[in-house]
Amino acid sequence: MTQILLIEDDAVTADEIRLELTSAGHGVTHRGTLAEAASVARAGGIDLLIVDRQLPDGEGLVLIETLRGEGRRTPALVLSALGSLDDRVRGLRAGGDDYLAKPFALVELVARVEALLRRPDESRDTRLIAGPLDLDLLAGRATRGNRPLELLPREFKLLDYLARRPGRIVTRSMLLQDVWGYTFEPNSNVVDVHIGRLRRKVDAEGEGQLIRNVRGQGYILDLPH
């Protein structure tokens, strides 16, 4: 399930958008201010931003510009009652990937969201942060706190997959399909072996355990609160 961060201060509008997007199969996290939204956007695991321009604590485009300056390429759909040509150009130049003027039809919003989500991964973040984990997606490097993790390519891909789904159980079938590309379950313990190696590298002695086995279900990246 794709994860969308909706930044909208009007509760009625936010509820309407959230209902429409969840009905279309997307996960939605809602925040009403820039300050609340910034921490969520930086935490990782977000596939798309929907950003209202006029928010109680500032201009929504400032958040997009800040994230772009940090190297974060999460697609962003800008919403605004400001619909002139100059306003749309301003939104796109600030780093927005699309601009939708209010009022709009919810079916059009969903269509634009899905079009942005279909764009190649090159438009997405180059850095993923999940709790103490920091992943450089271009270089294929990861750290836990200040400690570099010496990961093999498959281990990095596994950690990337888990870091995008913190607090959610990931099954062996999901990993086989999405990380290995298998459409069937091989008669082997390949997932368990790789997860075991990854866990030993991520969870060093004296550090809190991040990767946990959920008996009979799969694995979970359990981040500290």
N, C-alpha and C positions, 0 to 999 in steps of 0.2 A: 504494500500500500504506500502510495506517495504521501509525503508529509508537507503540508502547506502552512506557512505562518501568515495569518491574516492580521493586519495592523489597521484597525478601524475603531474610532472612538464612539460612533453612534451604535448603541446596543441593538436597536431594531434592524438596522442595515447589516450589522455583523451576524445576527442570528439568521437572517434570510440567506446570506451568502454561505454561512456554515452549513445550514440545512441542505442547500442545493449541492454543495461540493461533497458533503458526506453521502448524499444520495447517489452521487456519481462515482462513489468508491474511493474518495480521497480522505486522508486524515487531516484534520484542521486544528491548529493551535491558535487561539485568539488572544491578542493583547491590544490594549487601548491607548498606550502611550509609547513614545519613542524609547524612553528609558527601560520600560518593561520588555519591549521587543528586541532591543539591542542584545541583551544577554542571551535570549533564545536563539537569535540569528547566529551568534558566535559560538554557541554550544555544539553546533553540528547536527546532522540528521534532518535538515530542512531541504526539500527539493525545490521549493518555489516560495517567493515572497509576494504577497498582495499588500500594497502599501497605499493608504490614503494620504493625500498630500497635507491636508489641514488637520493637525493633531493638537491636543491640548498643550503639549510641551514643545511644539515646534513644527517645522516643515518636514514632511516625510521624505522628501528628496535628499535631505541632509544625511539621513540614515543610509540611503542607497549609495551616496557619494562616499561616505565613510567606509562602508563595507568594500566598495570597489577599490578604495585606496589601500585597504588591507590585503588585497589580492583575492577577495571572495567574489566568486562569479555566479552565485546562486541567481537564477533567472528572477526578474522582478516585474510584476504587472502593477502599474501605477493607476490608482483611482483618484478622480478629482472632479469637483464641480467646475473647475477652471478648464474649459474645453476649447479655447481659441488655438489657432495654429501655433502662436508663440508659446503658449503653455505646453502644448504637446511636444514641441521641439525641445523646450527646457527640460521636460521629464526624460526624454530620450537621451539628451546630452549629459544628464546627471547620472546615467547608467541604467535607466529603466529599459527593459526589453520590449515593453508594449505599454500603451496608454489608453485607458478607457474612461470617457467622460460620463459623469453622472447627469441625469438618470440613465441607467442602462438596463437591458433585459438580462435576467440571470442566465438564460440559456446562452447568450453571447459571452458572458463572463466565463462560463464553464468551457465553451469552445476555445476561447483565447488561452485559458489555463492549460488545456490539453495540448494546444498547438505549441506552447512554450515548453511543456514537458517532453515533447517529441524531439526537441532540438538536440543536436549531438552533445555529448558530455563535455566537449571543450568549452562550452559556455558556463559550466558549473564551477564550483569552488575548487581552488588549487590547494586548499588547506582545510583540514577537518580536525576540530577539537572536540573531544568528548571527555569531560572530567580532567584527570591528569594526563590523558593521552593527547598527543599532538602529531597529526599525520600530514606529511608533505606529499600530496598526491601526485605531483609531477616527478619528484625525485624518488618516490618510493621509499622514503625514510620515515621513521617514527621514533618518538621519545615518550617516556613516562616521567613526568616532571623534568628534571635535568639529565635523566639517564637515557642515553641512546639505546634503542632496541635493535639488535642485529637480526633482522628478519629476512628469511628467504622470500622470493616473490609470492609464492602461494600463501605463506604465513601473513604477509602484508595484506594480501587480498582478503584473507579471512578476517583480519583485524579491522580492515576498512568496512567490511560487511557488518560486523558486530557493532562498530562504532556508529554506524548510521541508524542503528536500532537499539539504543540503550534502554535497558529496563524491559525489553520485549524478548520473549522466548523465541529462539531460532531453532527450527528442527533440522535434523540431519538431511531430510529430503530437500529442504530449502537450500541448504549449503551445497548439496550435490548438484542441484539444478543451476543455482545462480553463481557459484564459485567454480565448480568443476565443469559445468555445462552438460552434465549427464541428464538424460531423459528417463533413466531407469536407475534403480538402486543396485549397485554391484554387490556381490557377495563378499564384502571385505569391510575392514574397520578403518578405511582410509580417513574418514572424518575424525574419528576418535584419536588416531595417531597424530594428525596435524594439529588438532586442538590441544592435545597434551603438550606438544612441542611449543606451541604458541603460549600456552599458559605458563610454562616454565620460564619463558623469556619475559613475559609481561609482568607476572606476579613473582618478583624476587623475594627472597627471605627478608622478613621484617616489614614488607609492604602489605597493605590490605589487598585481599583477593578481589580482582575485578571480573575474571572469567569464571563462571560457575556452571556446573553440570546440574540440570534439572532432571531428576530421575524419571526415566520413561518418556521424556518430552524433547529434550535437546539441551541448548545452552543459552546463557544470558550474560550480557555485559552489565554488571551490577555496579553502577557508579556511586560514589559516596555522596550523601546529601549535604 
